[in-house]
């Protein structure tokens, strides 16, 4: 009985020692630092960075857009403590144009705000404007559905009236879509029909007929002969 008590006391002492050793052992468990996503949206570009809590993001420098002046960023990129979206701000260098109306010389086929968006654009040009900041305007043709210009404009901007396109074999009819007070992505479509071009016949040049004078072979030159007419002698009368 006494022997069993000693065994129990010994096991208890070992358990206490083990527990104490566990408490005194150094812990090497370090909590992973939190990361936040900083998203830069400027023009038609998007850049995302992972930043440690309280850190800062690297500001993009490729902010140049033809026809626009970069004004700055909508938010700070330092002391990041949560996910953050930073927008690039731009000013249109082109003077705003007045609204197109019935007195305008610009030809319009209808009063639609935007022409249809072509399905292939979702693959060829997936860029979209930033709501309330920028809008994307795409210009294309009706006769071949070719996208020939894409513009990034500030929200609410207006573009100058376009000139009538001049394309060989195409008769321009008018525009579909509005390029004034742009508050969403739009498409502008140039309508035209194919025409047959008539070839102008070449002018005929008439020259007077010239009778060629035959050339004379020197070897066959004929020397003119002098003909002498004999005189008639008058005989005296007998």
DOLOZA-235095 format. One line per 4 residues: for each residue x, y, z of N, C-alpha, C. Coordinates in Angstrom, 1 decimal, always signed. Each point is the difference from the previous one (the first is absolute). Layout:
<torvos>
X,Y,Z,X,Y,Z,X,Y,Z; ...
</torvos>
This chain:
<torvos>
+0.8,-1.2,+0.0,-0.8,+1.2,+0.0,+0.9,+1.2,+0.0; +1.0,+0.0,+0.9,+0.9,+1.2,+0.0,+0.8,+0.1,-1.3; +0.3,-1.2,-0.6,+0.7,+0.1,-1.2,-0.8,+0.6,-1.1; -1.3,-0.3,-0.1,-0.9,+0.6,-1.0,-0.1,+1.5,+0.2
-0.1,+0.5,+1.3,-0.1,+1.4,+0.2,+1.3,+0.7,-0.5; +1.1,-0.6,+0.2,+1.2,+0.6,-0.5,+0.0,+0.2,-1.5; -0.5,-1.0,-0.7,+0.0,+0.0,-1.5,-1.0,+1.1,-0.4; -1.1,+0.2,+0.7,-0.9,+1.0,-0.4,+0.6,+1.4,+0.2
+0.7,+0.1,+1.2,+0.6,+1.3,+0.2,+1.1,+0.3,-1.0; +0.7,-1.0,-0.4,+1.1,+0.2,-1.0,-0.6,+0.4,-1.4; -1.1,-0.6,-0.4,-0.6,+0.3,-1.3,-0.6,+1.5,+0.1; -0.5,+0.4,+1.1,-0.5,+1.3,+0.2,+1.1,+1.0,-0.1
+1.2,-0.3,+0.6,+1.1,+0.9,-0.1,+0.5,+0.2,-1.4; +0.0,-1.2,-0.8,+0.4,+0.1,-1.4,-0.9,+0.9,-0.8; -1.3,-0.2,+0.2,-1.0,+0.8,-0.7,+0.2,+1.5,+0.3; +0.3,+0.3,+1.2,+0.2,+1.4,+0.4,+1.2,+0.6,-0.6
+1.1,-0.8,-0.1,+1.2,+0.5,-0.6,-0.2,+0.2,-1.5; -0.7,-1.0,-0.6,-0.2,+0.2,-1.5,-0.8,+1.2,-0.3; -1.0,+0.3,+0.8,-0.8,+1.2,-0.2,+0.8,+1.3,+0.2; +0.8,+0.0,+1.0,+0.9,+1.2,+0.2,+1.0,+0.2,-1.2
+0.5,-1.1,-0.5,+0.9,+0.1,-1.1,-0.7,+0.6,-1.2; -1.2,-0.5,-0.2,-0.8,+0.5,-1.2,-0.2,+1.5,+0.1; -0.3,+0.5,+1.2,-0.3,+1.4,+0.2,+1.3,+0.9,-0.1; +1.1,-0.6,+0.4,+1.3,+0.8,-0.1,+0.6,-0.1,-1.4
-0.4,-0.9,-0.9,+0.6,-0.2,-1.3,-0.4,+1.2,-0.8; +1.0,+0.6,-0.8,-0.3,+1.2,-0.9,-0.9,-0.4,-1.1; -0.9,+0.9,-0.3,-0.9,-0.3,-1.2,+0.5,+0.7,-1.2; +0.0,-0.7,-1.1,+0.5,+0.6,-1.3,-1.2,+0.1,-1.0
-1.1,+0.3,+0.5,-1.2,+0.1,-0.9,-0.2,+1.5,-0.2; +0.3,+0.5,-1.3,-0.2,+1.4,-0.4,-1.2,+0.2,-0.9; -0.9,+0.8,+0.4,-1.2,+0.3,-0.8,+0.4,+0.6,-1.4; -0.5,-0.5,-1.1,+0.3,+0.5,-1.3,-0.6,+1.5,-0.1
+0.8,+0.9,-0.6,-0.5,+1.4,-0.1,-1.2,+0.1,-1.0; -0.9,+0.8,+0.3,-1.2,+0.2,-0.9,+0.4,+0.7,-1.2; -0.6,-0.4,-1.1,+0.2,+0.6,-1.3,-1.3,+0.7,-0.5; +0.2,+1.1,-0.7,-1.1,+0.7,-0.6,+0.3,+0.3,-1.5
-1.1,+0.1,-0.8,+0.1,+0.2,-1.4,-0.3,+1.4,-0.3; +1.0,+0.6,-0.7,-0.2,+1.4,-0.5,-0.1,-0.1,-1.5; -1.1,+0.6,-0.5,-0.3,+0.0,-1.5,+0.0,+1.4,-0.5; +0.9,+0.2,-1.0,+0.1,+1.2,-0.7,-0.8,-0.1,-1.3
-0.9,+0.9,-0.3,-0.8,+0.0,-1.2,+0.2,+1.4,-0.7; +0.7,+0.0,-1.1,+0.3,+1.3,-0.7,-0.1,-0.1,-1.5; -0.9,+0.8,-0.6,-0.2,-0.1,-1.4,-0.6,-1.4,-0.3; +0.6,-0.8,-0.9,-0.5,-1.3,-0.3,+0.9,-1.1,+0.6
+0.8,+0.4,+1.1,+0.9,-0.9,+0.6,-0.4,-0.3,+1.4; +0.3,-1.3,+0.5,-0.2,-0.4,+1.4,+1.2,-0.7,+0.5; +0.5,+0.4,+1.2,+1.1,-0.5,+0.6,-0.3,-0.4,+1.5; +0.3,-1.2,+0.4,-0.3,-0.5,+1.3,+1.3,-0.4,+0.7
+0.1,+0.4,+1.3,+1.2,-0.3,+0.9,-0.5,-0.6,+1.3; +0.8,-0.9,+0.6,-0.2,-0.5,+1.3,+0.9,+0.8,+0.9; -0.6,+0.6,+1.1,+0.8,+0.8,+0.9,-0.2,-0.5,+1.4; +1.1,+0.0,+0.8,-0.1,-0.4,+1.4,-0.8,+1.0,+0.8
-0.6,-0.4,+1.1,-0.9,+0.9,+0.8,+0.9,+1.2,+0.5; -0.5,+1.2,-0.3,+0.7,+1.2,+0.4,+1.1,+0.4,-1.0; +0.2,-0.8,-1.1,+1.0,+0.3,-1.0,-0.5,+1.0,-1.1; +0.8,+0.0,-1.1,-0.4,+0.9,-1.1,+0.1,-0.7,-1.3
-0.7,+0.5,-1.0,+0.1,-0.5,-1.3,+0.8,+0.8,-0.9; +0.6,-0.6,-1.0,+0.8,+0.7,-1.0,-0.9,+0.6,-1.1; +0.1,+1.3,-0.1,-0.9,+0.8,-0.9,+0.4,-0.2,-1.4; -0.9,-0.4,-1.0,+0.4,-0.1,-1.4,+0.4,+1.3,-0.6
+0.9,-0.1,-1.0,+0.5,+1.2,-0.7,-0.4,+0.1,-1.4; -0.6,-1.1,-0.6,-0.5,+0.0,-1.4,-1.4,+0.6,-0.1; -0.1,+1.2,+0.4,-1.4,+0.6,+0.1,-0.3,+0.9,-1.2; +0.9,+0.1,-1.0,-0.2,+0.8,-1.1,-1.1,-0.5,-1.0
-0.9,+0.8,-0.4,-1.1,-0.4,-0.9,-0.1,+1.1,-1.1; +0.2,-0.3,-1.3,-0.1,+1.1,-1.0,-1.3,+0.7,+0.1; +0.1,+1.4,+0.0,-1.2,+0.8,+0.0,-0.5,+0.3,+1.3; +0.7,-0.4,+1.1,-0.5,+0.2,+1.4,+1.2,+0.4,+0.9
-0.3,+0.8,+1.0,+1.0,+0.4,+1.0,-0.3,-0.7,+1.3; +1.1,-0.7,+0.5,-0.2,-0.7,+1.3,+0.0,+1.0,+1.1; -1.0,+0.0,+0.9,-0.1,+0.9,+1.1,+0.5,-0.5,+1.3; +0.0,-1.3,+0.2,+0.4,-0.6,+1.3,-0.9,-1.2,+0.3
+0.1,-0.4,+1.3,-0.7,-1.2,+0.5,-1.1,+0.3,+1.0; -1.0,-0.8,+0.0,-1.2,+0.3,+0.9,+0.3,-0.4,+1.4; +1.0,-0.7,+0.3,+0.3,-0.4,+1.4,+1.5,-0.2,+0.2; +0.4,-0.1,+1.3,+1.4,-0.2,+0.3,+0.4,-1.5,-0.1
+1.2,-0.3,-0.2,+0.5,-1.3,-0.1,+0.8,-0.4,+1.2; +0.1,+0.7,+1.0,+0.8,-0.3,+1.2,-1.0,-0.3,+1.2; +0.6,-0.7,+1.0,-0.7,-0.4,+1.2,-1.3,-0.7,-0.3; +0.2,-1.1,-0.8,-1.1,-0.9,-0.5,-0.4,-0.9,+1.1
-1.2,+0.1,+0.5,-0.5,-0.9,+1.1,-1.2,-0.8,-0.5; -0.4,+0.1,-1.2,-1.1,-0.8,-0.6,+0.1,+0.1,-1.5; -0.8,-0.8,-0.7,+0.0,+0.0,-1.5,-0.4,+1.4,-0.4; +0.7,+0.5,-1.1,-0.2,+1.4,-0.4,+0.0,+0.1,-1.5
-0.9,+0.8,-0.6,-0.1,+0.3,-1.4,+0.4,+1.5,-0.2; +1.0,+0.2,-0.9,+0.5,+1.3,-0.2,-0.2,+0.3,-1.5; -0.7,+1.1,-0.3,-0.3,+0.4,-1.4,+0.9,+1.1,-0.5; +0.4,-0.1,-1.3,+0.7,+1.0,-0.6,-0.9,+1.1,-0.6
+0.3,+1.2,+0.2,-0.9,+1.1,-0.4,+0.6,+0.7,-1.2; -0.8,+0.3,-1.1,+0.5,+0.6,-1.2,-0.9,+1.1,-0.4; +0.5,+0.9,-0.8,-0.7,+1.1,-0.7,+0.2,-0.1,-1.5; -1.1,+0.2,-0.7,+0.0,-0.1,-1.4,+0.6,+1.2,-0.6
+1.0,-0.1,-0.9,+0.6,+1.1,-0.6,-0.8,+0.6,-1.1; -1.0,-0.7,-0.5,-0.8,+0.5,-1.2,-1.2,+0.8,+0.6; -0.2,+1.2,-0.6,-1.1,+0.8,+0.5,-1.3,-0.7,-0.2; -0.9,+0.1,+1.0,-1.3,-0.6,-0.1,-0.8,+0.5,-1.1
-0.7,-0.9,-0.7,-0.8,+0.5,-1.2,-1.5,+0.1,+0.5; -0.7,+0.9,-0.7,-1.4,+0.2,+0.3,-0.8,-1.2,-0.3; -1.2,-0.2,+0.5,-0.9,-1.1,-0.3,-0.3,+0.1,-1.5; -0.1,-1.2,-0.6,-0.4,-0.1,-1.4,-1.5,+0.3,-0.1
-0.4,+0.9,-0.8,-1.5,+0.2,-0.2,-0.4,+0.1,-1.4; -1.2,+0.4,-0.3,-0.5,+0.0,-1.3,+0.7,+1.0,-0.9; +0.6,+1.0,+0.6,+0.7,+1.1,-0.8,+1.4,-0.4,-0.3; +0.5,-1.1,+0.6,+1.4,-0.5,-0.3,+0.1,-0.5,-1.4
+1.2,+0.1,-0.6,+0.2,-0.5,-1.3,+0.4,-1.5,+0.0; +0.1,-0.5,+1.2,+0.4,-1.4,+0.1,-1.2,-0.9,-0.3; +0.2,-1.0,-0.9,-1.1,-0.9,-0.4,-0.2,-1.1,+1.1; -1.3,-0.2,+0.4,-0.3,-1.0,+0.9,-1.1,-0.9,-0.6
+0.1,-1.3,+0.2,-1.0,-0.9,-0.5,-1.1,-0.2,+1.0; +0.2,+0.2,+1.3,-1.0,-0.1,+1.0,+0.5,+0.8,+1.2; -0.8,-0.1,+1.1,+0.3,+0.7,+1.2,+0.5,-0.9,+1.1; +0.4,-1.2,-0.3,+0.5,-0.9,+1.0,+1.2,+0.5,+0.8
+0.0,-0.2,+1.3,+1.2,+0.5,+0.8,+1.2,-0.8,-0.4; -0.1,-1.3,-0.3,+1.1,-0.8,-0.3,-0.4,-1.0,-1.1; +1.0,-0.3,-0.9,-0.2,-1.1,-1.0,+0.2,-1.4,+0.7; -0.4,-1.1,-0.6,+0.2,-1.3,+0.6,+1.5,-0.3,+0.3
+0.2,-0.7,+1.1,+1.4,-0.5,+0.2,+0.1,-1.3,-0.7; +1.1,-0.2,-0.7,+0.2,-1.2,-0.8,+0.5,-1.1,+0.9; -0.4,-1.3,-0.2,+0.3,-1.1,+0.9,+1.5,-0.2,+0.1; +0.7,+0.2,-1.1,+1.5,-0.4,+0.0,+0.8,+1.0,+0.9
-0.6,+1.1,+0.4,+0.7,+0.9,+0.9,+0.3,-0.5,+1.3; -0.8,-0.9,+0.5,+0.2,-0.6,+1.3,+1.3,-0.8,+0.0; +0.5,-0.5,-1.1,+1.2,-0.7,-0.1,+1.2,+0.8,-0.5; -0.3,+0.9,-1.0,+1.1,+0.8,-0.5,+0.3,+1.2,+0.9
-1.0,+0.6,+0.6,+0.2,+1.3,+0.8,-0.9,-0.1,+1.2; +0.4,-0.7,+1.0,-0.9,-0.2,+1.2,+0.0,+1.2,+1.0; +0.8,+1.0,-0.3,+0.1,+1.2,+0.9,-1.3,+0.6,+0.2; -0.2,+0.5,+1.2,-1.3,+0.7,+0.3,+0.4,+1.3,+0.8
-0.9,+1.0,-0.1,+0.3,+1.2,+0.8,-0.3,-0.2,+1.5; +0.5,+0.9,+0.8,-0.2,+0.0,+1.4,-1.2,+0.8,+0.3; -1.0,-0.6,+0.6,-1.3,+0.8,+0.2,+0.2,+1.2,+0.8; -0.5,+1.1,-0.5,+0.1,+1.3,+0.6,+1.4,+0.7,-0.2
+0.9,-0.6,-0.7,+1.3,+0.5,-0.1,+0.4,+0.1,-1.5; +0.0,-1.1,-0.7,+0.3,+0.0,-1.5,-1.0,-0.8,-0.7; +0.0,+0.3,-1.3,-0.9,-0.8,-1.0,+0.8,-0.3,-1.2; -0.3,-1.1,-0.7,+0.7,-0.4,-1.2,-1.0,+0.1,-1.2
+0.5,+0.7,-1.0,-0.8,+0.2,-1.2,+0.6,-0.7,-1.2; -0.7,-0.9,-0.6,+0.5,-0.7,-1.2,-0.6,+0.4,-1.2; +0.8,+0.2,-1.1,-0.5,+0.5,-1.3,+0.2,-1.2,-1.0; -1.1,-0.3,-0.8,+0.2,-1.1,-1.0,-0.9,+0.3,-1.2
+0.2,-0.8,-1.0,-0.6,+0.2,-1.3,-1.2,-1.1,-0.2; -1.0,+0.4,-0.8,-1.1,-0.9,-0.2,+0.4,-1.0,-1.2; +0.8,+0.5,-0.9,+0.2,-0.8,-1.2,+1.0,-1.2,+0.2; +0.9,+0.1,+1.0,+0.9,-1.1,+0.3,+0.1,-0.3,+1.5
-0.7,+0.7,+0.8,+0.0,-0.2,+1.5,+1.4,+0.2,+0.6; +0.8,+0.8,-0.7,+1.4,+0.2,+0.5,+0.0,+1.0,+1.1; +0.6,-0.3,+1.1,+0.2,+0.9,+1.1,+1.3,+0.8,-0.3; -0.2,+1.4,-0.2,+1.1,+0.8,-0.5,+0.5,+1.0,+1.0
-0.7,+0.2,+1.1,+0.5,+0.9,+1.1,-0.7,-0.3,+1.3; +0.8,+0.0,+1.1,-0.5,-0.2,+1.3,+0.5,+1.2,+0.9; -0.9,+0.7,+0.7,+0.4,+1.1,+0.8,-0.4,-0.2,+1.4; +0.9,+0.4,+1.0,-0.3,+0.1,+1.4,-0.3,+1.4,+0.4
-1.2,+0.3,+0.4,-0.4,+1.4,+0.3,-0.4,+0.1,+1.5; +0.1,+1.2,+0.6,-0.5,+0.2,+1.3,-1.5,-0.1,+0.1; -0.5,-0.4,+1.1,-1.5,-0.1,+0.2,-0.6,+1.3,-0.3; -1.1,+0.0,-0.8,-0.7,+1.3,-0.3,+0.6,+0.8,-1.1
+1.1,-0.4,-0.6,+0.6,+0.8,-1.0,-0.8,-0.1,-1.4; +0.4,+0.9,-0.9,-0.6,+0.0,-1.3,+1.2,+0.1,-1.0; -0.2,-0.7,-1.2,+1.0,+0.0,-1.0,-0.4,+0.9,-1.1; +1.0,+0.6,-0.8,-0.4,+0.8,-1.1,-0.7,-0.8,-1.1
-0.8,+0.7,-0.8,-0.7,-0.6,-1.1,+1.0,-0.6,-1.0; -0.2,-1.3,-0.4,+0.9,-0.6,-0.9,-0.2,+0.5,-1.5; +1.0,-0.1,-0.8,-0.1,+0.3,-1.4,-0.6,-1.2,-0.7; -0.7,+0.2,-1.1,-0.5,-1.1,-0.8,+1.1,-0.8,-0.5
-0.1,-1.4,+0.2,+1.1,-0.8,-0.6,-0.1,-0.1,-1.5; +1.2,+0.0,-0.6,+0.1,-0.1,-1.5,+0.7,-1.3,-0.3; -0.7,-1.0,-0.5,+0.5,-1.3,-0.3,-0.3,-0.3,-1.4; +0.9,-0.5,-0.8,-0.2,-0.4,-1.4,-1.0,-1.1,-0.1
-1.0,+0.2,-0.8,-1.0,-1.0,-0.2,-1.1,+0.0,+1.0; +0.0,+1.0,+0.9,-1.0,+0.1,+1.1,-0.7,+1.4,-0.1; -1.3,+0.0,+0.1,-0.8,+1.2,+0.1,-0.4,+0.2,+1.4; +0.5,+1.0,+0.7,-0.3,+0.2,+1.4,-1.4,+0.5,+0.2
-0.8,-0.6,+1.0,-1.4,+0.3,+0.2,-0.1,+0.9,+1.3; +0.6,-0.5,+1.1,-0.1,+0.8,+1.2,+0.5,-0.8,+1.2; -0.1,+0.6,+1.2,+0.5,-0.6,+1.2,-1.1,-0.5,+0.9; +0.3,-1.1,+0.7,-0.9,-0.5,+1.1,+0.8,+0.1,+1.3
-0.7,+0.6,+1.0,+0.7,+0.2,+1.3,+0.2,+1.4,+0.3; +0.2,+0.3,+1.2,+0.2,+1.4,+0.5,+1.3,+0.1,+0.7; +0.8,+1.1,-0.3,+1.3,+0.2,+0.6,+0.0,+1.2,+1.0; -1.2,+0.4,+0.4,-0.1,+1.1,+1.0,-0.5,-0.5,+1.3
+0.5,+0.6,+1.1,-0.3,-0.3,+1.4,+0.1,-1.5,+0.2; +1.2,-0.5,-0.2,+0.2,-1.5,+0.1,+0.1,-0.4,+1.4; -1.0,-0.8,+0.5,+0.0,-0.5,+1.4,+0.0,-1.5,+0.0; +0.3,-0.7,-1.1,+0.1,-1.4,+0.0,+0.8,-0.4,-1.2
+0.4,-1.3,-0.1,+0.7,-0.4,-1.2,-0.9,+0.0,-1.2; +0.5,+0.5,-1.1,-0.9,+0.1,-1.2,+0.7,-0.5,-1.3; -0.8,-0.2,-1.0,+0.5,-0.4,-1.3,-0.6,+1.0,-1.0; +0.9,+0.5,-0.9,-0.4,+0.9,-1.1,+0.2,-0.7,-1.3
-1.1,-0.1,-0.8,+0.1,-0.8,-1.3,-0.2,+1.0,-1.2; +0.9,-0.2,-0.9,-0.1,+0.8,-1.3,-0.7,-0.9,-1.0; -1.2,+0.5,-0.4,-0.8,-0.8,-1.0,+0.4,+0.5,-1.4; +0.1,-1.0,-0.9,+0.3,+0.2,-1.4,-0.4,-1.1,-0.9
-0.2,+0.2,-1.3,-0.3,-1.0,-0.9,+1.0,-0.1,-1.1; +0.2,-1.2,-0.5,+1.0,-0.2,-1.1,-0.6,+0.5,-1.3; +0.8,+0.7,-0.8,-0.4,+0.5,-1.3,+1.0,-0.5,-1.0; -0.5,-0.2,-1.2,+0.8,-0.4,-1.2,+0.7,+1.3,-0.6
+1.2,-0.1,-0.1,+0.7,+1.1,-0.6,+0.1,-0.2,-1.5; -0.4,+1.0,-0.7,+0.1,-0.1,-1.5,+1.3,+0.5,-0.4; +0.6,-0.7,-0.9,+1.3,+0.4,-0.5,-0.1,+1.0,-1.1; +0.7,+1.0,+0.0,+0.0,+1.1,-1.0,+0.8,-0.5,-1.2
-0.6,-0.1,-1.2,+0.8,-0.5,-1.1,+1.1,+1.0,-0.3; +1.1,-0.6,-0.5,+1.1,+0.8,-0.3,-0.3,+0.9,-1.3; +0.4,+1.2,+0.1,-0.2,+1.0,-1.1,+0.7,-0.5,-1.3; -0.7,+0.0,-1.1,+0.7,-0.4,-1.3,+0.6,+1.2,-0.6
+1.2,-0.2,-0.5,+0.8,+1.1,-0.6,-0.1,-0.2,-1.5; -0.6,+1.0,-0.7,+0.0,-0.1,-1.5,+1.1,+0.8,-0.6; +0.7,-0.6,-0.9,+1.1,+0.7,-0.7,-0.4,+0.0,-1.5; +0.3,+1.1,-0.7,-0.3,+0.0,-1.5,+0.8,-1.0,-0.7
-0.6,-0.5,-1.1,+0.7,-1.0,-0.8,+1.1,+0.7,-0.8; +1.1,-0.6,+0.0,+1.1,+0.5,-0.7,+0.4,-1.0,-1.1; +0.0,+0.5,-1.3,+0.4,-0.9,-1.1,+1.5,+0.0,-0.1; +0.6,-1.2,+0.2,+1.4,-0.1,+0.0,+0.5,+0.1,-1.5
+1.1,+0.8,-0.1,+0.6,+0.2,-1.3,+1.1,-1.1,-0.2; -0.2,-0.8,-1.0,+1.0,-1.1,-0.2,+1.4,+0.5,-0.2; +0.8,-0.7,+0.6,+1.4,+0.4,-0.1,+0.6,-0.4,-1.4; +0.9,+0.8,-0.5,+0.6,-0.3,-1.3,+1.3,-0.6,+0.2
+0.2,-1.1,-0.7,+1.3,-0.7,+0.0,+0.9,+0.8,-0.9; +1.2,+0.4,+0.6,+0.9,+0.8,-0.8,+0.5,-0.8,-1.2; +0.1,-1.3,+0.1,+0.5,-0.8,-1.1,-0.9,+0.0,-1.2; -1.3,+0.4,+0.2,-0.9,-0.1,-1.1,-0.5,+1.4,-0.4
+0.9,+1.0,+0.3,-0.4,+1.4,-0.3,+0.0,+0.2,-1.5; -1.0,+0.5,-0.5,-0.2,+0.2,-1.5,+0.4,+1.4,-0.3; +0.9,+0.2,-0.9,+0.4,+1.4,-0.4,-1.0,+0.5,-1.1; -0.6,+1.1,+0.3,-1.0,+0.5,-1.0,+0.6,+0.3,-1.4
-0.7,-0.4,-1.0,+0.5,+0.2,-1.4,-0.7,+1.3,-0.6; +0.9,+0.8,-0.6,-0.6,+1.2,-0.7,-0.5,-0.3,-1.3; -1.2,+0.3,-0.2,-0.7,-0.3,-1.3,+0.1,+1.2,-0.9; +0.6,-0.1,-1.2,+0.2,+1.1,-0.9,-1.0,-0.1,-1.2
-0.8,+0.9,-0.1,-1.0,+0.0,-1.1,+0.6,+0.6,-1.2; +0.1,-0.7,-1.1,+0.6,+0.5,-1.3,-0.8,+1.2,-0.5; +0.6,+1.0,-0.6,-0.7,+1.1,-0.6,-0.4,-0.3,-1.4; -1.1,+0.4,-0.5,-0.4,-0.3,-1.4,+0.5,+1.1,-0.9
+0.7,-0.4,-1.0,+0.6,+1.0,-1.0,-1.1,+0.4,-1.0; -0.2,+1.2,-0.2,-1.0,+0.5,-1.0,+0.7,+0.1,-1.4; -0.4,-0.7,-1.0,+0.6,+0.1,-1.3,-0.6,+1.2,-0.7; +0.9,+0.7,-0.8,-0.5,+1.1,-0.8,-0.9,-0.4,-1.1
-1.0,+0.8,-0.4,-0.9,-0.3,-1.0,+0.7,+0.0,-1.4; -0.3,-0.8,-0.8,+0.5,-0.1,-1.4,-0.8,+0.9,-0.9
</torvos>
